């Protein structure tokens, strides 16, 4: 029986209680008095009990109506709250986006992106996690991550969409006492005799496949994190390859950072988004913001510094 009660009937009933007048309630709801009376009669018919006591002088809640009124108010209040929350989500006054990226991006581009996005969408909560690329993709697949970032050479399955967002030239970090640090650039051939402290997953496919085999480093020293590689380089001879965006990070370790040439190899960065037909407005917003923002990243690192120097 209650399933047949409409929100309009409840609003009419409460309007009568609040104004203690059918005529005033009708004005407040922009209805004729006859239409308002019809809504009250329909409501009382649906619930099977009189909710209002009417006299020639006043109208008030019946004994049952006194008990029913706060329940009706709670129903309408909950609905209003739900609709307000829905509007807030739609208009990005609220929302949650879970983002993940591996370390190099986590300490270079991602803080800049998230800061820029929050500047224009302060109501959206962007929760960021710096994890290895395998965990980024796993999170996208199991639903614990909404948007991930990483090297484009990592091929996600059909549950994840990939968007190319940047191709950043690779550079090389060297100790200041390394003779190669005295020049303006370093070639792959020059690096061949130096141990390469490598943190990049799949470097053979993603990087060295673009370099002639005769110029490949003779020795690869595998580590898991870029900070580990740079810390090791401070105390031993070798080299660390990083995208140019990592220049502030490299220089923070007191190391030289040189363009890597012959050939120039670019590290392709991708954004991964869960392939869902019902992404939240906040997730869609950060995805679109990133696609608009990413062209600015082409001017980071060495390209920006070289332009300033000129």
C-alpha positions in Angstrom: 0.0 0.0 0.0 2.8 2.4 0.9 4.4 1.7 -2.5 1.6 3.7 -4.1 2.4 6.9 -2.1 4.0 9.6 -4.1 6.6 12.2 -3.1 4.2 14.9 -4.3 1.5 13.7 -1.9 4.0 13.7 1.0 5.1 17.2 0.1 1.5 18.4 0.0 0.7 16.8 3.4 3.7 18.5 5.0 3.0 21.8 3.4 -0.5 21.8 5.0 1.0 21.0 8.4 3.6 23.7 8.1 1.2 26.4 7.0 -1.9 25.1 8.9 -3.9 26.1 5.9 -4.9 24.4 2.6 -4.9 27.7 0.8 -1.5 28.8 2.0 -0.1 25.3 1.2 -1.6 25.4 -2.3 0.2 28.8 -2.9 3.5 27.4 -1.6 3.3 24.5 -4.0 2.0 26.6 -6.9 -1.2 24.5 -7.1 -4.9 25.2 -7.0 -6.6 24.5 -3.7 -8.6 21.8 -5.3 -5.5 20.1 -6.7 -3.9 20.2 -3.3 -7.0 18.8 -1.6 -6.9 16.0 -4.2 -3.4 15.1 -3.3 -4.3 14.9 0.5 -7.3 12.7 -0.3 -5.2 10.4 -2.4 -2.6 10.1 0.3 -5.2 9.3 3.0 -6.8 6.8 0.7 -3.5 5.1 0.0 -2.5 4.7 3.7 -6.1 4.0 4.8 -6.2 6.4 7.7 -7.0 10.1 8.3 -3.9 12.1 8.6 -5.4 15.6 9.0 -8.1 17.0 11.3 -10.1 19.7 9.6 -12.4 22.3 11.2 -13.8 25.5 9.8 -11.1 27.4 11.7 -8.0 25.3 11.4 -6.3 22.2 10.0 -3.9 20.1 12.1 -2.4 16.6 12.2 -4.5 13.8 13.5 -3.1 11.5 16.2 -1.8 9.2 13.5 -0.7 12.1 11.4 1.5 13.4 14.4 3.4 10.1 14.3 3.6 9.9 10.5 4.8 13.5 9.9 8.4 13.1 11.1 8.7 9.9 9.1 7.5 11.7 6.0 10.0 14.5 6.7 12.8 12.0 7.0 11.9 10.3 3.7 12.0 13.7 1.9 15.1 14.8 3.7 16.9 11.6 2.7 15.8 12.0 -0.9 17.0 15.6 -1.0 20.4 14.6 0.5 20.7 11.8 -2.1 19.9 14.2 -5.0 22.3 16.8 -3.6 25.1 14.2 -3.4 24.3 13.1 -6.9 24.4 16.7 -8.2 27.7 17.3 -6.3 29.2 14.2 -8.0 28.0 15.2 -11.4 29.2 18.8 -11.0 32.6 17.6 -9.5 32.0 19.3 -6.1 32.7 15.8 -4.7 34.2 12.6 -5.9 37.0 10.1 -5.5 39.7 9.1 -8.0 42.3 6.4 -7.1 45.5 6.9 -9.0 48.7 4.8 -9.1 52.1 5.1 -10.8 55.6 3.7 -10.5 58.3 5.6 -8.7 59.8 7.7 -11.5 56.5 9.2 -12.4 55.5 9.4 -8.8 58.3 11.8 -7.9 58.3 13.8 -11.1 55.1 14.4 -13.2 52.3 13.1 -11.0 52.6 15.6 -8.2 52.4 18.4 -10.9 49.4 16.8 -12.5 47.5 16.2 -9.3 48.2 19.7 -8.0 47.0 21.3 -11.3 43.9 19.2 -11.3 43.0 19.9 -7.6 43.5 23.6 -8.3 40.4 23.5 -10.6 38.6 20.6 -8.9 39.2 21.1 -5.2 36.2 19.0 -4.2 37.6 15.8 -5.8 39.7 13.6 -3.6 42.6 12.2 -5.6 44.2 9.4 -3.7 47.6 8.5 -5.0 49.7 5.4 -4.5 53.3 4.9 -5.8 53.7 1.2 -6.6 55.5 -0.9 -9.2 53.9 -1.0 -12.7 52.8 -4.6 -12.1 50.7 -3.4 -9.1 49.4 -0.5 -11.1 47.9 -2.9 -13.7 46.7 -5.4 -11.1 44.9 -2.6 -9.4 43.2 -1.5 -12.6 42.1 -5.0 -13.3 40.7 -5.8 -9.8 39.0 -2.4 -9.5 41.2 -0.9 -6.7 42.7 1.7 -9.1 40.8 4.0 -11.4 43.7 5.6 -13.4 47.2 4.4 -13.7 50.4 5.7 -15.3 53.4 3.8 -16.6 55.6 3.0 -19.6 53.6 2.4 -22.8 55.5 -0.8 -23.5 53.4 -2.5 -20.9 50.4 -4.0 -22.7 47.3 -4.1 -20.6 44.4 -6.6 -21.3 41.0 -5.7 -22.6 39.8 -4.5 -19.2 42.1 -1.5 -19.4 42.2 1.4 -21.9 45.7 2.8 -22.8 46.2 6.5 -23.8 49.6 7.7 -24.9 50.3 11.0 -23.2 54.0 11.7 -23.5 57.3 10.6 -25.2 60.2 11.8 -23.0 63.8 11.7 -24.2 66.1 9.4 -22.2 69.1 11.0 -20.5 71.9 9.6 -18.4 72.9 10.3 -14.8 76.7 10.3 -14.1 79.0 11.0 -11.3 80.6 14.5 -11.5 84.1 12.8 -11.6 83.1 10.7 -14.7 85.0 12.1 -17.7 81.8 11.8 -19.8 80.1 14.4 -17.6 82.4 17.1 -19.0 80.8 17.0 -22.4 77.5 18.3 -23.7 76.0 14.9 -24.4 76.7 11.2 -24.1 76.3 8.6 -26.8 75.2 5.0 -26.2 78.5 3.9 -27.5 80.2 6.0 -24.8 78.2 4.1 -22.2 79.0 0.7 -23.3 81.9 0.1 -20.9 80.1 1.4 -17.9 77.8 -0.7 -15.6 74.2 0.4 -16.1 72.4 0.6 -12.8 69.0 -0.3 -14.1 65.6 0.1 -12.4 63.5 0.0 -15.6 61.3 -3.0 -16.1 61.6 -4.7 -19.5 64.5 -2.4 -20.5 65.6 -4.8 -23.3 62.2 -4.4 -25.0 61.3 -0.8 -24.1 64.7 0.8 -24.5 67.6 -1.3 -25.8 65.5 -2.6 -28.8 66.0 1.0 -30.2 69.8 0.9 -29.8 72.2 -1.0 -32.1 73.3 -4.2 -30.2 77.0 -3.3 -30.6 76.3 -0.3 -28.3 74.4 -2.1 -25.6 75.9 -1.8 -22.1 78.1 -4.8 -21.3 76.8 -5.0 -17.7 73.3 -4.5 -16.3 73.0 -4.1 -12.5 69.4 -4.7 -11.6 67.6 -2.7 -8.8 64.0 -2.1 -8.2 63.8 1.7 -7.6 65.2 4.7 -9.3 66.2 6.2 -5.9 68.2 3.0 -5.2 70.0 3.3 -8.6 70.9 6.9 -8.0 72.1 6.3 -4.4 74.4 3.5 -5.7 75.8 5.7 -8.4 76.9 8.2 -5.8 79.3 5.7 -4.3 80.4 3.6 -7.3 81.2 4.1 -11.0 78.4 3.5 -13.5 75.4 5.2 -15.1 71.7 5.4 -14.6 69.3 6.0 -17.5 66.3 8.2 -16.7 63.7 10.1 -18.7 64.5 13.8 -18.9 61.6 14.7 -16.6 63.7 13.1 -13.8 66.3 15.9 -14.0 65.4 17.6 -10.6 65.5 14.2 -8.9 68.9 13.3 -10.4 70.4 16.7 -9.5 69.0 16.3 -5.9 71.5 13.4 -5.6 74.3 15.7 -6.7 74.8 13.9 -10.0 75.3 15.2 -13.5 72.5 14.7 -16.0 73.3 14.5 -19.7 71.3 14.1 -22.9 71.7 10.6 -24.3 72.2 10.5 -28.1 73.1 8.4 -31.1 70.4 7.4 -31.1 67.9 9.5 -29.2 65.5 7.1 -27.5 62.2 8.3 -26.0 60.5 6.8 -23.0 56.8 6.6 -23.9 54.4 7.2 -21.0 50.8 6.0 -21.0 47.8 6.6 -18.9 45.7 3.5 -18.2 42.0 3.7 -17.4 39.6 1.0 -16.3 37.6 0.1 -19.3 34.1 0.7 -17.9 31.0 2.1 -19.4 30.1 3.7 -16.1 33.1 5.6 -15.0 32.3 8.2 -12.3 32.3 11.8 -13.4 35.4 12.4 -11.3 37.4 9.7 -13.0 36.2 10.9 -16.4 37.2 14.4 -15.4 40.7 13.5 -14.4 41.2 11.4 -17.5 40.1 14.2 -19.8 42.2 16.8 -17.8 45.3 14.6 -18.2 44.8 14.3 -21.9 44.5 18.1 -22.1 47.4 18.7 -19.7 49.9 16.2 -21.0 51.0 18.2 -24.1 52.6 20.6 -21.6 54.9 17.8 -20.4 56.7 17.9 -23.7 58.2 21.2 -22.4 59.6 19.7 -19.2 63.1 18.5 -18.4 65.9 19.2 -20.8 63.7 20.8 -23.4 62.5 23.5 -21.0 66.0 24.1 -19.5 67.6 24.3 -22.9 65.1 26.8 -24.1 65.7 28.9 -21.0 69.4 28.8 -21.5 69.1 29.9 -25.1 
